[in-house]
Amino acid sequence: MPRLILLNKPFNVQSQFSGGEPGETLASFVRVPGVYPAGRLDKDSEGLLLLTDDGQLQARISSPKFKLPKTYLVQVEGIPDEGALEKLRNGVTLKDGPTLPAQARLIDPPTLWERNPPVRFRKSVPDSWISLTITEGRNRQVRRMTASVGFPTLRLVRWQIGDWTLDGLAPGEWRDAPLPKAGQGARGSR
């Protein structure tokens, strides 16, 4: 039976099982043979990472052609106005071309775990949080998008992929998830 695992990838951990020091790779958190990440999450990003031993499911989750929505909670430097949010919603042009339209809105600071090390605090520069949902997965895309509208990312937490969420998982924790039903594509359940 294929397996799907939801992992809350901690900050400063690579999205791979080998090649790093203890505590710096997925091997320190998930000791399940034969599972591999379906997509990536940068070392300096946190949050939901899906792992599976099913190659077809891995491809459906990570392939841009399926446009699986990914929702990020993004702490940015400054407070974006409606104009900046509208630019994100319409898609912005990056060095590698225009992005697809995104869902973007200001949110109250979410209740999250403390990050180690903490985000640098600057008394003279306010920060705020955005919920940003994209259907692409370019290298460092969310960070590049927020910077392009003038609000650099300070902290990035992927909260949701399709219908799978991080809800109830502390950093480094994982749980098995139900596989998508036939005809559901890569949409999952909480």
Secondary structure, DSSP 8 states (H G I E B T S, - for coil): ---EEEEEE-TT--SSSSSS-TTSSGGGT---TT-EESS---TT-EEEEEEES-HHHHHHHH-GGG---EEEEEEEES---HHHHHHHHH--EETTEE----EEEEE--------SS-----TTS-EEEEEEEES---TTHHHHHHHHTT--EEEEEEEEETTEE-TT--TT-EEE-----TTSTT----
